[in-house]
Amino acid sequence: MKRITIYDVAKEADVSLATVSRVINDSNVVREDTRNRVQEAIEKLGYKPNAIAQGLALSKTTTISIVMSEKLLAYNTKILNGLMDVAKIYNYNIMFHTTSKGISKMQDVIESIIKSRVDGVILFNDNFTEDEMEVLHEYQIPMVVVGARFEGKKDENVGNVYVDFERLAYDLVRDLIEQGVDDITLMEDRLNLSMMKQLKKGIEKAFEDAGKNFEGYISYGDGYKSSYAFFKDYFKDHKPAKFNMAFRDSQAIAVMNAAAEAGFHSPEDLQIVSVLDSKYLNMVRPRISSYNIPEYDMGAISMRLLTKMLVSDRDQDENRNIEISYTPIPRDTTKEELFY
């Protein structure tokens, strides 16, 4: 028998998750007709909100939930190390949630967080929708979003430790255009859609400021098991762009190898940059240029920010959005004048 969740109630009553949450918590901001509709849906579906309500005791559990996509584990180990080290200093326990398409659904994570009475939540990038985050806000659970700039609704319970990927992309592409290079592609990374949105926005703005249109966003569907397989086919009919931007190492290596097999070599025929750095980018030949992002510090700062929010540190009232700086790492796949 299917387990009824808050999502099912919201769908049955045709309201948002946050509205269902307000009704369960007896909030007085819900209209009476809407409240009745939600109550009818709860009764019809047999939803049992008491188990959640029982998890809302005011006592602290000294437990923090960390939520991230299972596929991103390998790319966030340094951030996780920073989070865990600071959590140990403040004697917080960690409840780790991973999401995986078709296996571990966000609705299960939401209810687990609420029932477990965690004190706070660290979210990687854009795991939750704004509606889901509003549900957590209804339960007064402090949250810190780490990784990309959070573009959703800001309130006192939400902090953000981020890299401004939009500005990174804008500055890079502006410099390229000034050097006469406007044949530029950005490779889509479906594991990091929030970052991709910001990178694309930065590139589009740089093109717009130069009086040009950006048409180099490369996306490929589920028909390809890897970016290498895609580019191996792609370069049969297309020349690589003069400049190619990837978000992570596997994509950058894929485009470099596929291009080389098609007779195009870096940096003579194409320049390549991976936004995220890794040890593999310095091991391949030619070595691939990237950016140094202090990931351990991002994790440590995120956990420190959350601990201050948990004790209502007034010093943090004006500083819940912390931008992390980055520096370019020029290697063999970009021309010397680009990063100097």
C-alpha positions, 0 to 999 in steps of 0.5 A: 500500500502506498504511503500517503505524504504531504505531497499527496495532500497538496495535490489532492487539495490543489494547494502548495506544500506550504499551505498544507504545512500551515494547516497542519500547524494550525496557522491563522494565515490560511483562508477558511475555505482553503483550510477546509479543502486541505482538511478534507484531503487529509481525511480522504487520503488518510494522511497522518500528520500527528507523527510529524507534529510529534517531531516538533518539540522545542528541545534541541537534538544537536543534529544537522541534516546534510542533503545532496545528490548522490551523483555529486558526492565525488565532486563535493568531498572537500566541502563535506570535509569542511562541514564535518570538521566544524560540526565536530568542533560544535558537537553536532551530529550529522544526518546525511541524506542523498537523493537519487533519481527514481530511488530516493525522492525529495518528499521522503527527505522532507518528511524525514527531516521534519520527523527527525527534529533536526536543528538545521539543514545544509542543502547542496546547490538547488536540491529543494524547490522553493515550495519545499524550502517554504515547508521547512521554513514553516517548521522554523528549520534554519537552512544554509544553501552551499555551492551556487547563489540561491535565487529563491525567496530570502528570509531570516531562516535561509543563509547562502555560501556561494560562488558567483558563477554568473560573474565568473562566466561574465568576466571570462567571456568579456575578456575573450570577446575583447581578444577577438574570440566569440566562437564560444560554447558552454557544455550543459551539466545536468547534474548541476543545473543551478550552476549551468543557469548562472554560467549561461546567464553570465555568458549571455550578458557578456555577449549582450554587452558586446552587441552579440547573441550567444548561441553556443549552449550545447545540450545532449539528451539521455540517448548518450551515456557520456559526454565523450560519446556525445562529442565523439559523434558531434565532432563528425559533423561540427568543428569544435568552438574556439573556446569551450567551457565545461563545469567539471573535469570529465566533460572537459577531458571528454571534449579534449579527447574527442576533438583530438581524435577528430584532428583538433588539438588544444590550444591551437585549434580550441581552448578548454576550461573546466570551472571546477578543478580536480587532480585529473586536470593536471594529470592529462596531457595537455593539462586543462585550465580551471579555477581554484575554488576553496571548497573546504573553506566553503564547507567550514564557513557554511557550517559555521554560519548555520551554527550562528543561525541556530543560536540566533547570533545577531552579528549574522543578521546582515551577513547570511549571504557569503560569497566565496572568491575564486582564482584562475589556474592557467594550464596548457589548454588556454593561451597565455594572454587569457588568464594573465 
